[in-house]
Amino acid sequence: TWLGMTFAAAGVMHLGWWCTVRRLRREGRLTPTLVIVGANKTAEKLIANALEHRDVAILGVFDDRLGRAPADIAGVPVLGDVDALLNHRMMPYVDRVVVTVASTAQARIREISERLRTLPNEVTLLVDAKDGSDAAAISRLADMPLAKISGSRLDPDRAFAKRLQDLVLGVLLLVPAAPVMAAVALAVRLDSPGPILFRQRRQGFNNEEIVVWKFRSMKHEARSDEDGVRQVSPGDARVTRVGRFIRSTSLDELPQLWNVLRGEMSLVGPRPHEPTMKTGAVQSSRLIAEYAHRHRMKPGMTGWAAVHGSRGPLHTAAQVRARVALDIEYIERQSFWLDLYIMLKTLPCLLGDRRAAR
């Protein structure tokens, strides 16, 4: 049967993926990556240990006191200060940030930690065993003890299971969704001039920008929704007649199944926001320090926040804080059963939603 063939294909895909992962691990191409904050002797020791154990790749060193830092540490380049780290284009591909500042410099560590909290990446402090604080270590890296500061890595097994779940369920959903998508495409084409689909820039996993697809719900000349400056509001004149319906039911987002199958999104996760989205006159990401932590997992077509009523535009700082809190709660609790519950809750929530921007 069709269902049996789908699961058989998923099994073959799973086996092929597993073999590919094993080969890439042997070749060292899946080695975890990190950057160091603190150009000092401790960083030099960490780099030496990493070279010896070959269990991590160190991409660069940063220092909040750049004027005192050398050009490199044990051959690893010093790339700038903390500001340079926060804005560096390689950060979406960094698994962990390790702070090697001496644990006795408490004020300096607090200042660095507060600034690094805005990153979705895991941030850890290299524990100085000399002062007896080795007991605070929660993990080890290159045989050196670490203590968590902020963020967390998504467990590789959980990430693999979630990806497989997205592929299997995504293919299954694509079959009944196809005729609905065809009907929506025809309605959009007949309702107003312009393309059927349009692209939007969104923040994805680890703050990396992705391009997502949606059915066009606004007049073709109204382009401001794509640059993230102006969110859609109730009664917005830019929204077409068909657009009001497909936005209120989220049918405009069905093309994102393609993003799911490509691995840029997940079926369930924090909803993707525009990089420059504003709440009032302020960029939304500046309203809460933990905002970037919602990017520790791939964005989803639906999510924990969505089924709790946090859908659509965010007009106040309180709404931003509430959504981010729900997103982080989901990331910490994510499981197959929670994802299934959210997917089952999504349709009733959409049909009963009267708050979506029309």
N, C-alpha and C positions, 0 to 999 in steps of 0.2 A: 504494500500500500504506500500512498504518498507519505504518510507519517513515518512509517518504518524506514523508507528510503532516506528521509530527512535525518533521522537519528543515526542511520548507518553512515551517511555522509559526514555528520558531525563527529562520529567516532574516528573515521579515517582522518579528518582534519585535526582532531585532537592528537592522534598518534603522530602525524606529520609535524605538528607544532612542537610536540615533546622532543622528537628527534632533532629538530632544528635548534631548539633551545640547548640541548646537550652539546651539539656541535659548536654553537657559538660560545658556550661556556668554556669548552676545551680550548678554543682559539683566543680566549680572553676578551672577546668583544662585548660581553655582558658584565664586565667588571664594574662594581659600583664606583661612582665618581664623587669627589668631594673637593671643596675649597677650604682653605685655612684662613682664619682671622687671627693675626698675631705673628709678626715676622721676628721670631726669637729662637733660642736654643731648643725649646720644647717642640716647635714646629720642625726644626731640623731633625730632631730625634724621631718624630712621627714619620717624616718623609723617608728616613733611613729604614725604619721598621717596615714601612709600606713596600719599599723596594725589595726588602728581604722576604717578606711573606707573599708578595704579589697578589694580595686580595683586595686591593683598592687602587684606583687611579686618581692621583692628585693633580688637578687642573691648574691651580694657581694659588697664590698667597695674597692676602690683603691685610692692611694694617691701619688702625685708626690714627696712628702717629706716623704718617707716611714719611715725614721729614727725617725721621731717625732710621728708617728701614733701608736695608741694602737693595740692590737691584734684583737679587735672587736669593733663595734659600736652598742650599744643596741642589742647585740646578733648576729648581722650580721658580719661575718668574714671579716677582712681586708686581701685581697688576694695578694697584691703586689703593685708595682708602675705602671706608665702609660705604660711602656714597657710590663709589665706582662699582662695588660689589652689588649693591641694590639695583643698579641700573644696567648691569652687564648682560649682554645678549646671550651668554652661555648659561645663565641661571636656570632656564627651563629644563636643562639637561643635567643639572647637578642633583645628586641624591642627598647630599648632606653637607652642612656647613659646620666645621669644627673650630671652636674658639680655643686657642692655645695660650691665652693671657693667664698669667699666674693667678691662682685662686686667692692669693692674699690681696690682690688689687680689686676689692669688692666693688668700689664705686665705679671703676672702669668697666668691670664685667656687667654691672647693672645697666650702664649706659649703652653698651654694645648690645646687650640682650634685648633691651626695649626697641632698639632700632631694627634688629633682625627679626623681631616678632612679626613684622609686616610681610615676611617671606613665607610662602607655603612649604618651603623645603624644611626638612628636619634640621634643627640647630642643636648641637651638643657642646658641652664643655669638656675639654681634656682634663681629667682629674689629676692633681699633683699628689702622687703617693707620698712624697716627702713630708707633707704636713699632716699625714694621717687621714686624709679625706678619701682614700681609696675605697672605703666602705660605702661611699655615696655612689659609686659607679653602678650603672644599670646595664652596661654593655661594654664590649671591648672592640677595638679597631686596631689592626696591625699589632695585636698583643698589648695595647695600651687602654687603660680604663676611661670610660666616658660617662658623663651624666647629662641627662636631657635638659634642655632649656625650653624649647618650644617646638611645635610641629611634630610630625611622626611620619615614618615611612609606611606606605601601604604594603602589607605582607605580600611577598611575591606569589605565594600559593593562592591567596585570596584574590589577587589581581588576575592571575591566570584563570581561576574559576569564573570570575566575573566576566572576563573577555569571552570565554567559551559560552557562557550563559547568553551574552549579547548576540553572539553569532547564531546559536541555535534558535533562540526566541525571535531574533530579528528576521531570520529566513521564514519562520513560521508566521510571523505577523505580516510579512510582506505580501503573502498570497491574498488574504482577505482585504488588505489595505489597497492593493493595486486598483480594483474597480472604483473604490472611493476616491483615490487620487485622480483617476481619469475623469470622474464626474466633477471634481473640484477644479481641475485644470480647464475643462470645458466652460464651467461657470465663470471662472476668472477671465478667460479669453473673451466671452460674450458680454461681460459686464462693463469693461472699460478697456481702452486701448493701452497697449504696453505688453511687456513680457509676462509669461505665466509664472516664472520663478524669479527670485532675486537672491543675491548673496548678502550676508552680513558678517562683519568681523566680530568675533567673540573671544573671550578669554577661556582657554581650555586648561588642561592639566598642567600644573606647575607654572601658571601664568602665561603659557605659550599661546600666541594668537592662532586661532583657527578660523576657517570660513565655513559657515553653516548655510544650508539652503532652506528657503521657505516659499510657500505660495505667496504671490504678491497680494497684499490686502489693502494697499494704498494707491492713490492715483500716481501714475508713472512719474509725473513731474515733481512729486513730493519726495525728495531724496533725504531729508534730514534724519529720518529714522535709521538710516544706514550709518551715519557718522556718530551716533550715540549722544548727540548734544541734547536733543529734545525727545523725551519719552511721549508715547501716545497717551492721550487723556480721554475721558468719556466725552462723547459727542465730537471728537476730533474731525474736522472737515476734510482731512486728508484721507480718511478711511472710506473705501467704497462700500456699496450696498452688500455685495458678496463678502467683502472684507470684514464687515461687522459680524457676520455669521461665522465665518471660518476662524476669526480671532476668538470669539466667545466660546467656541467648541474646541479650539486648538487644532482644528483640521489644517490650518496653515503650516503647522510644524511637521506634518507627515513626511515631507521630503527629507527630514533629518534622519530617517531610517538609513539613508545612504551614508550619512556621517557615522552612524553606529556601525554599519558593516565595514566602513573604512578604518575604524578604530579611533576616530577623533572624538566620538561621544559614546555614551552608554545609554541603555534604555532608561536606567534610573540613576539619578545623581543630582547634584546642585544644578539648577537651571543656568545656562550660559548667559553672562551679561556682556554688554558692550564694554570695551576697554576704557572708554571715556564717558560712561554713563554718569549722568548727574542727578542728584536729588536736590531739588531746588536749584541754587546757584553753585552748589559744592559737588565736586566729584565724589561719587558714592564711596569709592575705596578709601577716601580720607576720613570718613565718618567713624570708622571703627578699626582698631589696630589689627584685629584678627580677620579682617576682610579677606586677605589672600589665602587664609587657611581653607576656605571653601574650594580652593583649586587644588587641594591635595588628592582629589579624585577627578576622573573625567566628568565633564558636565553631562546631564541627562535630559532625555525628552520629557520626563516627569520626575518628581522627587518628593522627599519627605516634607519639604516646605510647601510644595504645591498642594498636596492633599490636606495640609493644615491651613489652607486658605491664603497662603502667601504666593499669589500669582500676579503676573502683570507688572505694571509700573510701580515704583516705590517713590512716594511723595514726601516722606518725612524720615528723619534720622532714626526714629523709633522703629519704623518699618524695616529699614536696612538692618538694624541690630537684631530684630526678631528673625528675619530671614537667615542671616548669617549664623545665628545660634542654632536654628533648625538644621541648616546645612552641615554644620560641624557635628551636631548630634547624630545625624545620619552617617557621616563618614566614620565616626567612632563605633557605631552599632551595625554597620552594613553586613548583611548576610543574604543568602539566596532567599530565605523565607521572608525577610523584611522586604526585599525587592519585589517578591511575588505579591505580598500584601499591598504594597504601594501601587503596583500595576492594576490590581483588582479594584483598588479604591479610586483610581484616576477617573474612570468613565463616569461613575456617579457624581464625583466632585465637579467634573466639567459640566454635566447636564444640569446640576443644581447651582452652578455659579452665577451669581448676578452682579459680581464685582468686576468682571473682565471689562476692559476698555472696549467700548463699542463705537 
